[in-house]
């Protein structure tokens, strides 16, 4: 795999600082039942990196100390971590809003039979990856049979109340482009998703998040192999919008890896760019628990143009 960090490290991206810490985003490990082409984590079935119970307990301590309002769980497939349910239950007991970034197909894996019901019982927001409403496009990006399983999972979640009118159970979908281009207008795409999924599969959901692909890990390596890396970076820079700087997700979020080390965002985590805390080379959750001043400079590189190009991009979709 091509390492794209040397191609991204030198940057003219403007300096920015954190405003608050409202969201704790935690990568529960790289173990996943899928191996998607666009994955910036390089997750898969053969990965062995999984967050331990000790690190899970530190996450709970950090939520308490900084009175964070949201716990955003990612992977890999976060549900495959043996401590996933324990963490969710503890966070909900604290009144923290929990997001599960679910690939949908994991709900049909062995030992995951009760996961959908567990999520509903605990009022967890499900953010589900569905890169297209077309079977052909989804299977091409995520593997044969992925679309059929994804639709079945969405129907299961709908049956539990997710995405239904009058229900508090929120089901949001994520769109990623199938290649080296920016996402289309999020609102228009959401309307198309709702129309097509309802008409053909009787599936409902709340919102669609359109997220730009980052030129890192598996997707970045693919760009290099195809000779598309430089053109894609030019596309991102040519569409840079300074208006998006105020609302990029790193302004009020910190990201934690499976070992408990802390970063400004999930993308910085994948590039090995740690959060900047004076006097600490590689900050850990222990350091965040003791942190008083959170308005620290955010580590930036050229991939940050991916969050600020066009309509902007974050883990909750378009910024503008």
Secondary structure, 3 states (H helix, E strand, C coil): CCCCHHHHCCCCCCCCECCCCCEEEEECECECCCCCCCCCCCCECCCCCECCHHHHHHHHHHHHHCCCCEEEEECCCHHHCCCHHHHHHHHHHCCCEEEEEECCHHHHCCCCCCHHHHHHHCCCEEEEECCCCCHHHHHHHHCCCHHHHHHHHHHHHHHCCCCCCCCCCCEEEEEECCCCCCCCCHHHHHHHHHHHHHHHHCCCCCEEEEECCCCCHHHHHHHHHCCCHHHHHHHHHHCECHHHHHHCHHHCEEEECCCCEEECCHHHHHHCCECCECCECCCEHHHHHCCCCCCCECCCCHHHHHHHECCCCECCECCC
